[in-house]
Amino acid sequence: MSWIYLILAGLLEIGWPVGLKMAQEPNSRWSGIAVAIAFMAGSGLLLWLAQREIPIGTAYAIWTGIGAAGTFLVGIAVYGDPSSIARFAGVALIVGGVITLKLAH
């Protein structure tokens, strides 16, 4: 169950940078901040639950890896962030590190 909590925590980790991006627009400033805070709280709670059985270093690396890769993809798909082979290679390295941590556990 801890791994499910951790994966869900990582997915929720994508939500708070999106909320902060939403908050950049004056008409969605407060709703964006509320979204960011809600996703931070949910992500943190699930990370806390996951760390009951998963070592802190492993849990944190996987949590941030999922959040970083997911936010990268949302940035490209929704916000028109730049994409290049080098940027995708960098994210692939992050994902590869996360997979290595899981397999080494």
C-alpha positions in Angstrom: 0.0 0.0 0.0 2.9 2.3 0.7 3.9 2.3 -3.0 0.4 3.2 -4.0 0.5 6.1 -1.6 3.9 7.2 -3.0 2.8 7.1 -6.6 -0.4 9.0 -5.8 1.7 11.5 -3.8 3.9 12.0 -6.8 1.0 12.6 -9.1 -0.5 15.1 -6.7 2.9 16.8 -6.6 2.2 17.8 -10.2 -0.8 19.9 -9.1 0.9 22.5 -7.0 3.2 24.0 -9.6 0.2 24.0 -11.9 -1.7 25.9 -9.3 1.1 28.4 -8.9 1.1 28.8 -12.7 -2.6 29.5 -12.6 -2.0 32.1 -9.9 0.1 34.1 -12.4 -3.1 35.2 -14.1 -4.9 38.0 -12.2 -8.3 36.5 -12.7 -7.3 33.2 -11.2 -4.8 34.3 -8.6 -6.6 33.1 -5.5 -8.1 30.0 -7.0 -4.6 29.1 -8.3 -3.1 29.6 -4.8 -5.9 27.4 -3.3 -5.2 24.7 -5.9 -1.5 24.8 -5.0 -2.1 24.6 -1.3 -4.6 21.7 -1.7 -2.3 19.7 -3.8 0.7 20.4 -1.5 -1.3 19.2 1.5 -2.6 16.0 -0.3 0.8 15.2 -1.7 2.5 15.7 1.7 0.0 13.6 3.5 0.4 10.7 1.0 4.2 11.0 1.2 4.0 10.9 5.0 1.9 7.7 4.7 4.3 6.1 2.2 7.4 6.8 4.4 6.0 4.5 7.1 7.4 1.6 5.0 9.6 3.1 2.3 13.0 4.6 3.2 13.0 8.4 3.3 15.6 8.9 0.6 13.9 6.5 -1.8 10.5 8.0 -1.2 11.6 11.5 -1.6 13.5 10.8 -4.8 10.6 9.0 -6.3 8.1 11.6 -5.2 10.1 14.5 -6.7 10.9 12.4 -9.8 7.2 11.8 -10.6 6.4 15.4 -9.8 9.2 16.8 -12.0 8.5 14.5 -15.0 4.8 15.1 -14.7 5.1 18.8 -14.4 7.5 18.8 -17.4 4.9 17.0 -19.5 2.0 19.2 -18.3 4.1 22.3 -19.1 4.6 21.1 -22.7 1.1 19.9 -23.2 -0.9 22.7 -21.6 1.4 25.7 -21.3 3.4 25.4 -24.5 6.8 25.0 -22.7 9.7 24.4 -25.1 10.5 20.8 -25.9 13.7 19.4 -27.3 15.5 16.1 -27.4 17.8 17.3 -24.7 15.0 18.3 -22.4 13.3 14.9 -22.9 16.7 13.2 -22.3 17.0 15.0 -19.0 13.6 13.9 -17.9 14.4 10.3 -19.1 17.5 10.4 -16.8 15.2 11.4 -13.9 12.8 8.6 -14.6 15.7 6.1 -15.1 17.0 7.1 -11.6 13.6 6.6 -10.1 13.3 3.2 -11.7 16.8 2.3 -10.4 15.8 3.3 -6.9 12.7 1.1 -7.0 14.6 -1.9 -8.4 17.4 -1.5 -5.8 14.9 -1.4 -3.0 
